[in-house]
């Protein structure tokens, strides 16, 4: 225990130092305000003592104040987002301690985590456990939600399972974004920013009436910035920003009881992203250099790389939604209809060197999604029963294509790895001798694999929630939902990679048998001599066959060094005679909550909720039949007798005649996951201070996750993952104009049961990778007057504790031997001033002190012992000019 405390001291010191710097800078800026902001006045004209404004949210699908909503939810308003220079959902983690965002090796490959739970990275078929909704419309993949944020009203982050009221994949939580509606008063704003890395950003929006009953708004954004990675070979820059979008919004209110809101949007990302660099150089680094390759070794924060493939990302998002709201007197009816399309194309340098080991590692995907929600809610106040009933329908069509091909340096690199250029030559000669046909060059350029997959997903749910106002202070809530989710999936792949298609057991048998025959004085290339020997010595030949088979299937196979160099074998597509490619899941989920107003300012609640996420399919070349459907094994034939020496083990796929050379078992999909949470919370709101405190115990059974193999990711279910945690946030205004805010999340995550992690590894009882035990933030915002000008100064500090990079203990041990960390201590600051006419100027910086941390780490493809990864974004700063009218 003493050792553990000692190991934490550097973390505490760094955190304390960062906090001290931030607070000191803030005090310097705010110690001598020219004039405090004037107090708000009430309708009576009397001075109000309230300095913490009430916040209205829709976490329970009805408008309530944050204080009156007995749900664990964090809210960030438009002004705070603007002053903090938050541009997209990834930046929100600096304001919300329970939220974490991790960027992968492509721009569209991001994952959202709430309370440490989250997935959806590195596999397009793996749907996220954190649902993202923008104006009530579900965004099914992170690539459809990472664009620059539109004209916002607020962002709500709901923690814990939310499947009762949110119809799709909310087993870990929900991020709900609400934009500003069009106004019946002409107004707007335009802003322009410049910054380091040649940042150029423009945002504009305008709104106003078209008729007395019709209002419109139009907004657009353009964001361009150079990359902070430099390719030392070509001089190119990576991790740039190059994105733009437009959005139109119509609000029609033909009567006080009816309104329609029509939203259409389009945005595009076209970026060279993302830079990945070497973290640990293994023994294969020498092989890379031996064939003329270059890479920046073990220096990720130099942001320098050598690539031969430019990492490109093109993402297009478009959609239209129509929301209708009707006041029926006894209830309010809401309908939200939406259609969305997302197209995503990416390529990256898998080997992280300037060798042409792979000429392409590309993916293209297209997703079209239709959703419909209908909701009926009681209206009025003082009711004994408040109720909500509704239904949700989801229809999505997904197509995906992946390609990976050998580069021009691939064969020379293989020869270097094997250590003997003659091995592959001998293998080619043996194939020619055995088959009479010269094979393609093993490891030849242009060979590879292309896979194409489709998924049709339909789901529907019905839900109901009832609030029983038992007394003026005591409310009981009961919610229930029923969901059905069906997926029909097809996946096929074509491999032209000659080396991966070779049956090494067959070739090892042939080579060994030839040597044994030669030892008996028989020329194995002379069919007559071999035939005569078999006829005259049948028992001896049978013994030679068994000896050759034992060698072929054992460690003495002369071609065993080649096994690890067969990443793209022939692929068994589906549906087929054994696998139908269909999953049907259903779930009934519940919410039960008891909330009590201790006083007008303090309430407490206790709740229980469950959540659900349907089966996720692996839509990539790493998809393999389940062991129940297939037992791996390559057949071995004697080319002289034309009879099998070894037949593959019996299995349904083998019986159906579907066995392929080098086919292995694995997983096709990860089964549905079920979550539950027990939660106890306290909420308090006074005129100058408010706080929330939550204790929870959250569990996900069959948690869907990715497991990295030699050249890709496979899906798996962790039988049980749980987290016990405590959350706390505080907002305090010690005097007019100054608001101090802070929040903290403390987690104790564990894989309660994960015996089938892969390769016989059991990680039960282990802490899951990527989940920090501590995450907290502190922020200070001071608004004041400079003459007739409004001004503000703001600073915040975000701390995310260190966490494992890998679930595999052997891989984590390699990183443990280094100084790399995932711990983040980010300080952001801004200062702004605005004239009475609406002209404003702000100066800002993110990651002010250039904190260095790693986002993720991963084994390097075909470079055993080496690891690559991504460093966090360095310091950025700039100036923004705004004009409101």
Secondary structure by P-SEA (a helix, b strand, c coil): caaaaaaaaaaaaaaaaaaaaaaaaaaaaccccccccccccccccccccccbbbbbbccccccccccccccbbbbbcaaaaaaaccccccccccccccbbbbbcccccbbbbbccccccccccccccccbbbbccccccccccccccccccccbbbbbccccccccccccccbbbbbbccccccccccbbbbbbbccbbbbbbbbbbbbcccccccccccbbbbbbbcccccccccccccccccbbbbbbbbcccccbbbbbbbbbbbbbcccbbbbbcccccaaaaaaaacccccccccccccccccccbbbbbbbbbbbbbbbbccccbbbbbbbbbbbbbbbbccccccccccccccbbbbbbbbbbbbbbbbbbbbcccccccccbbbbbbbbbbbbbbbbbccaaaaaaaaaacccaaaaaaaaaaaaaccccccccccccbbbbbbbbbbbbbbbcbbbbbccccccbbbbbbbbbbbbbbbbbbbbbbcccccccaaaaaaaaaaaaaaaaaaccccccaaaaaaaaaacaaaaaaaaaaaaaaaaccccccccccccccccccccccccccccbbbbbbccccccccccccccccccccccccccccccccccccccccccbbbbbbbbcccccccccccccccccccccccccbbbbbccccbbbbbbbbcbbbbbcccccbbbbbbbbbbccbbbbbbcccbbbbbbccbbbbbbbbbbbbbcccccbbbbbbbbbbbccccccccccccccccccccccccccccbbbbbbbbbccccccbbbbbbbbbccccccccaaaaaaaaacccccccbbbbbccccccccccccccccccccbbbbbcccccccccccbbbbbbccccccbbbbbbcc
